[in-house]
Amino acid sequence: MWGNSTKRNFKNIRVYWLAFVAYWGIVLFGYDTGGVVSSNYFKTYYGITVNGKTDVTKSDSISANVVSVLQAGAFFGALGCIPMTSLIGRRSTLLIFCIVFIIGAIITSIAEGNTGLAEIYSGRVISGIGIGAISAVAPAYVSECAPKEVRGRITGLFQVMVAIGVMLSYFINLGVQTYIPSGVNVWRIPFALQLIPAGIMCLGLLTVKESPRWLAYVGRHDEALRNLAYLRMESIDSEEVVAEMSEIEAAILEEREARKGLGLKEAFFGKGNFVRFVIAFFIFVGQQFCGQNSVGYYAPQIFTSIGYSGTTNSLLASGLYGIVKVVATFLYVSVGVETLGRKYSLFISATGMGVLFYIVGAILKTHPPVASQPSPASKAMAALLYIYVCFYSMGWGPVPWIYTADIFPTRTRHYGLALGSASQWLWNFVISQITPKLITALGYKIFIMFATINIGGMAIFSLLIPETKGKSLEEMDVIFGTISQDDRRAHIEKTRGGCYLIPLSLTQ
């Protein structure tokens, strides 16, 4: 069994490489949203702290704006990439928006002086446009290239890379604030380091192939077959490649026949489609309101609120939180996603997060933090937050991206991922705006609020959606009622019988 698994993983090495390249942009997603400008020098430089006294309202406002302007840009980037990815393909779209991100990162990196804050805001909006598009296109690209046996694992690497980005941001901020406590490099270095993963992604995209499913959909059948054979490390006339190509062609053929003469409205409201868009929208609403992003964005403030006072203590606690998140996400994506499946992972994750948040809220209410070193109660709450992020990482972290990439047919996948990504960024924006104010206004009640949302909403939602584990992308139409199993089988036989033939030039 182990030998077969190892052989299968090696056979998919080109798909893993493709995912690794495409998901370097997702490190930017995690890194760029995880870094919070919270140093004392930044606060003094931009007038948040005057004569040693911090304006809490102004601090909350700037902190929220620095984070949320990126989400605003990302929302429009996720929607704006729809026509481009359909017209020029997944890989070229990723390359263009990676360059857009680099332009924004350069602007934020050179910010200083009276216009510095405006430069940071504008640079992050531009970076957000790039990240939003990358977050919408990359999962679709990877999902379309991955075989069904490991698609969940490979697509789930998305969240691993997000977690790595978040972890890096915490430790980079900790290192900068420890060794460079003053000067414009306090924010220049963290912003400039974003250029490294962006550069790796740009160069890496030159080494990978375009999606075979997109190529087939736009009529470039010969190239689609070659790319599919390349990704599967098989010859173009192998039975495995021909069978998979036939299923892809059958799905495209029946979709075109069913949608002939119909436009964008049918793409969203056609048989079996609307429910998929509803799921894609609301699954990301749940992801944002599970509480993790509030903890993630404002981890230093969160850990300060439960007793880890001082910048170094709160950032160190945040960094350890980031490490736990990376390890837990990697273990789940490696083992759990193809074992537990999608819907039960979401249910267990939501239930676990809700219970732990209730406990943290109760402890914070009965044992408020003291001004000195972290108390035993504060350490217990920190430990519970570390366990909390394990539950998040085994469900509501990676699975929404995996599930949304699973459920759409080729024609509407870019619409579905764009809608899901836009929903994620829209509610991301809302969360980043309201969290500083909620922490200040609600105290322990913020944990009770998120706990109730997890158990009362997200756990129930998890049980209502269909399972997609082990299903091919083409089988989703059967699951969502677009076509019957018998009709699908007939289309595949028809396609293999003559509608799709390997061109003679490709076999020579």
N, C-alpha and C positions, 0 to 999 in steps of 0.2 A: 504493500500500500504506500509506504513512504517513498519507495523507488518510483512508483507511478506518479506520485504527487510532485516529486523533484523533477522528473522528466517533463511533466506538463508545465511546470513553472518555467523551466528553461525554454520550452517551446514558445512560451508567451513572452520571452524576454524583450522582444521588440515592442510589444504593447506596454510592458512595464516602463521601458525607456521613454516611449511616447508620453505616458502619464507623468513620469518624472519631469520631463521637459515642460509640458503644458501646465503642470501644477506649481512650477516655480513662481508663476504669477500669483498663486494662491498664498504663498509665503508672504507676499506683499499685502494681501488681504488681511492676514492675521497680524503681521508686523505693523502695518500702517494704522490699524484700528486698535492695536494693543498698546501702542506708545502713548502715554498721557504726559503732556508737558506740565509737570508738577514741581519743578525745582524752585528753590527759594530765589535763585538769581533771576529766573524767568519772571516770577511774580513781581520782583522788585523792578526789573527792567521795563515791564509793561504797566507799571502803576497799580498792580493788584495789591501789593504790600507797600505801604507808605509809613516811614518812621517806625517800622517793626509791627505795624498793625495791619492785618489783612482784611480787606473788604470781601466778606463772604459772598455777598450777592454778585459782585463783579467776578470773583473767582469762579463761582458756579457757572456764570454766563460764558466766560471765555473758555473754561474747560469744556463746556458743552459744545461751544461753537467750533473749537479746534477739532473736536472729534466729528461733529455732525455735518460740517460742510463737506467732508469727504463722502459721507453717506448720501448727501443731496446730489453730488456729482455722479456717484455710483448708480443711483436710481435712474438718471437719464442715460448713463452709459449702457446700462442693462437693456433699456428699451430701444435706445438708438442703434444698437448693433444688429437688430433684427434684419433689416433689409440687406445689410452688408454681408452677414454670414450666409444668407440665402443666395446672394449673388456671386460672391467671390470665394466662398468656402470657409471652413472652420479655421484652418491653419493660417491663411492670409489675414483673416480678421484678427486673430490673436496677435500676430506680428505687428499689425498697425496699431492696435490699442496698447500694446506693450510700449511702443515708442511714445504714444500719448502720455502714458504713465511716467516715463522717463523725463519728459518735458516738465511735468508738474513737480516731480521730485527735485529737479534742478532749481526751480523757482523757490521751493521751500528751503532748500539748502543754503541759498545765498541771502536769505532774509535777515535784515538788521535795520537799526535806526528807526526813525519815526514811522516809516512805512512798513516796518518789519512784520507787524501783525497782519496787515492787509496782504502782504506777499505770502505769508503762511496760509491765510484763508484761500487766496486765489490759487496758489500752487496745489493745495489739497483738493480743491474742486476739480482741477484738471486731472490730478492723480486719481481722483474718485471716478471720473469718467472712464479712465483706463481700467481701473480695478473692477468697476461694475460690468463692463463688457467682458472682461476676462472671466469673471465669476459666472457669467451667463453662458459663455461659449465653451470654456474648457471642459465642464462636465459632459456636455453633449458630445464634444469631440472625442473624449476618452471613452464614453459609453458606446458610441458608434463603432469604435475600433476594437473594443474588447470582446472576447468570446463569452458566451452566457455563463459558462462554468465558473469564471472568476471575475465577472463583470462587477459584482457588488464589492469585492475586495479591491479591485483596481480603482473603481470610481470612488470608493471610500477613502482612498489616499488623499483626496481633496481635504478632508477634515484633519488628517495627520499634518498636512502642510500648513493649514491654518493654525493648528496648535503650536507647531514649530515657530511660526512667525510671531505668535503672541509671546511665547517663552523667550525668544530672542529679544523682543522689545523690552521686556521687564529687566533682563540682565544687562542689556546695553544701557538702559536708563540708569540702572543701579551703578554700573561701572563709571558712567559719565559723571553722575552726581557725587560719586565717591572721590574720583581722581581729578575731575575738572569741575569744581563746584561753582565757578564763575566764568563769565565770558560768553560770547555768542556761540561758541562751540558746544554749549550745553544743549542746544537744539540742532545746530548744524550737523554734528556728527551723527545723531540718530537718523535725521532725515536723509543725509547723504549716503548712509549705508544701505538704503533701499535700492540704490543703483546697482548693487552687486547682484542680487537675485534677478532684477529686471534684465541686466546684461546677459546673465546665464540663460535666461529664457529666450531672449532674442536670438542668440547664437544657436541654442539648441533647436529652435523651431526650423532652422535651415537643414537639420539632419533627419527630420521625420516626414512621414507621408500624409497626404490628405485623406480624409475619411472616405472609405469605400462606399458607404451608404449615401453620402452626399454626392459623390461622383456618379453613382448609379442613378440617383434621382434627377440629375441635370443632364443625363443622357451620355455621359462619358463612360460607357460600359467596359471598354477594353482596359482603360486605366483603373477602373474600379476593381476589376478582376485581378489585375497585376498587384495592386496595393493590398487586396485581401490576402492573396497568396503570400505576399511578402510578410505581412503581419503574422500570419499563421505558420510561417516557415515551411510552406508546402509548395509543390508545383501547381501551376494554374489548372492542370487537369486532374488534380487529386480529387477523390470522392468527397472528402470533407469540404474542400473549398467550393466545388461545384454545388454541393447540397446547400451550403450556407448562402452562396450567391443566388441560387434558385429561390430560396425563401425570401431573400431581400427583394429580388425582382418581382416575385409574386405579390408581396405586400405593396410594392409601389404600383404595380399594374392594377390591382383591385381597387386601390385607393383612388387612382386616376379615373378609373371607370365609374366609381361611385360618386366622385366629386366633379366630373366633367361639366364644364360650363359654370361652375360655382366658384365664388370668390372667398375673400377673407372671412366673411360672416359664416360661411359653411365650415371653414377651418376651425372656428371657435365653437359653433353651435351645431355642427353635424352630429350624426348618431355616434354616441360613445365618446365624443370629444369634450363636451361641456363639463362633465363631471371630473375629467382629468385636470382641466384648468382650475376648477374650484378646489380640488385637492392641492394642486401646486401652489395656489395662493395661500390657503389656510394652513398648510403644513409649515410654511415659513412664518406665519403669524405666531403659531405655537412655539417655533424655535426661538423667536425673539422674546416672547413673554414667559419663557421658562425661568428667566432670572440669570442665566449664565452670562449674557452679554453685559448686564449691569455689573456683575462681579468682575467680568473680564476687562471692560473699559476702565472701570474706576476701582480696580483692585487695591491700589494704595489707600484710597479713601475708605474703601470697605474694611480693610484690615485695620486701619486707624480707628474706625468706628467701633470695632469689637475689642480694642485694647492694645493694638500694635502701634504705639505712638512713635513719632519720629520718622523722617523720610527713609532712612536706611532700614529700619525694622519693617516698615510697611512694604517697601520695595522688595526686600529679601523674602518676606512671606509671600508676596505676589509671584516672585520668581519660582519659588518652590511649587506654588499652585500651577504655574506654567509647565514645570517638569512633570508633575503628576498627570496633567492633561495630555501631554505628548505620549507618555508611556501607556496610559489607559486607552487612548484613541488607537494607537498602533496595535495593541493587543486585540482590541475588538475588531478592527478592520482585517487583521491577519487571520483571526480564528472565528470570532462570533458572528460576523455579518452573514456568512454563508451557512452557519449552523443554526442560529436562533431565527433567522429570517428577519424581514423588515418590520412587520406590524407588532410582533411580540417584543422585539427590541425596543420599539417606541413605547409600548405599554409599561414594560418593566422600568425603563428609564424615567418616564414621567412619574410613576408611583414612587420610586426611590428618591427622586429629587424633591417631590412634595413632602414626603415624610421628614427628610433631613432638614428642609427649610423650616418646617413647623418646630422641630427641636431647637434649631439655631435661634429662631425668634423667641421661643420660650426662655432659653438660657439668657439671651440678651436682655429680656424683660426683667428676669429675676436676679441676674448678676451683671448689672451694668459695668462697663470697663472703668478701671481706675487710672489715674494719671501716671503712675509709675510703670515699671516693667509689666509685660503681659501677665495677668493672673491665671490661675489654673482654669477658670471658666473661659477666659479668652483663648487659651491654648486648646481647650476642648472644642470651642466654636471653629477655630482654624482647622482642626483635624476633621471636623464634620464637613467643612467646605471642601477639603481635599477629597473626602469620600463622595461628596455631592458631584464634583466634577468627573469622577469615575462613572457615575450613573449617566451624566450628560454625554460622556464620550462613548457610551455603549448604545446610544439611541438618538436622542434629539440633536446631537452634534453632527454626526456624519450621515444619518439615514435620510433626512429630507433631501439632501443633494443626490444621494443614490436613488431614492424612490422617484424623484422628479425626472431624473435622467432615464429611468426605467420605462415610464408609462406612456410616453408619446411616440407616435409613428414618425417616420422620417420627415414627412411634409410639415408637421407641426412641432417637431421637437425643438427647433430654435425658438418658436413662439412660446412653448411651454417653459423652457429653461429661462427665457428672458422674463416672462411673467413671474416665475418663481423667484428669480434673482432680484427683480425689481421689488417684489413684495418684501423680500428679505431686507433690502436696503431701505425701503420706505419705513418699515417698522424699526429697523436698526436706527434710523434717523430719529424717530420718535423716542425710542428708549434712551439714546445718547443725550437727547434734550431734557428728558424728564428725570433721569436718574439722579443727577447731583441735587436737584430740588427735593426729590423723594427721600434721599438719604438724610438731608437736613430736616425735612418736615416730619417724616414718619418714624425715623429711628428703627426700632425692632419690627415695626408693623410692615416694613417693606418685605421682610422675609415671609411673614404670614400671608401677605398679598400674593407673592409668587407661588407659595406652597399651594394655595387654594386654586390658582390657575392651573398648576400642574395636575393636581388630582381631579379637580372638578371639570376641567375642559380637555386637556391634552390626553390624559389616559383614556377617556371615553372615545375621543376622536381616533385614537390608535386602533381600537377594536372595530371601527366602522369601515376601514379601508381594506381592499383586497391584498393578499400576499402576492409578491412578485419574485420571490427567491427561486432561482433555477429556471426561470422562464426567459426565452429569447425575446428580443425587442419586438419581433414580428408577432409573437403570441399575445402581446398586450391588447391587440384589437379584439381577440377572442375573449379575453378576460373582461374587457369593458363593453362587450356586446356590440361592437361595430360590425362583426361578421361572425358566423357560426363556425364551429370547428370543422364541420363537413365541407362547407364552402371553401375554407382556407386550404384544406387538404386537396380539394379539386383544383384550386388555382396553382398549388405547388406542382401537382402532377402535370398540369397543362404547361407550366413554365419549363419544367425539366424535359417535357416531351417535345419542345420545339420553339417556344417563345424566347428562350435564352440559349443561345448556342455559343460555344467558345470559338472566337474567330480563328481561322486557320493560321493567320499570321502570328498569333500568340503561342502556337504550339510548335513552331518551327525554330 
